[in-house]
Amino acid sequence: EAEILFLTTHAAREPADPFNGYYLLMAAQVHEELGEIPLAVAYYARVLKNHQDLLVKGESVHLYCLQRLVELETRAQERIGYYKELSSPRFSGQVEHPGALYFRLAQSYEEVGNWEQAIKAYNLFLGTADLEVPGVTNASRVAAEKVLFYYADPTWTVPDLATLVEAVRDAIQRKDIAMLRRYQARVNFSAEGWEQAAPSEEVPEEFAIGNYLASSNPHVESELDPTSNDREAWLRTTNWSFRPTTWYLYFRRIDFPAKPEANGQWEWAGIKFGERLR
């Protein structure tokens, strides 16, 4: 506390001191170490707004403040400005995982409901060479799915799960390929093994389920898998011609406020091959 008082008092009494930005940064660090996050955020922001940048041991004071602010600031609108500054040419080559800045910027735009800018930021992320986002698994897939769905016309969605499951079950039992395709998601449909086991045959990039339905006599369970919930559901089917012969049809409730006409509806979003481990 004494250190903070000394640093801030000096900055107030000697406004012309060119090192005041660094002194206030140190004050912000102390507040952060003490768990006084709102005060730390206020001082980091003050350094950016009111003091010129300095190099301390070859490192930019402004860069350090921005990196702390995107971690500590809880207001998405404020973070947007910080992410934009970090991704500007001013700090080119000085940020680890620069692509991640666009991904986080997109997420912040989502928080404030600006989906047009969010999709632009996701596209910028997908166009970078570095697609690693610390703490996010398959970030490139997450971003690509959002972009594809944003531009899609989701005519395959259904208001309630029971209706969708019954329609898909009926199409399989009747071997009605056209109806089955009617309910299959046009974008982001995944056909893959469970995480613990891959299919014994290679899954085609464009999985045409009609080809397998025509050569199979699949059995569809009468009830959903017991692990199903109000956000996701699985329907077990067996006796397919593709190995493994057990497939779980995957259904999910759409969570995409950018498309109010589809948000909250259900889609048949994929297939998981093989038995599910409990």
Secondary structure, DSSP 8 states (H G I E B T S, - for coil): -HHHHHHHHHHHH-TT-TTHHHHHHHHHHHHHHTT-HHHHHHHHHHHHHHS---EETTEEHHHHHHHHHHHH---HHHHHHHHHHHTSGGGTTSSSSHHHHHHHHHHHHHHTT-HHHHHHHHHHHHTSS----TT-TTHHHHHHHHHHHHHS--TT-BSSHHHHHHHHHHHHHHT-HHHHHHHB-SSS-EEEE-TT---SS---SS--HHHHHHT---EE-SS--TT--SSEEEEEEE--SSSS--EEEEEEE---TT-TTTTT-EEEEEEEES----
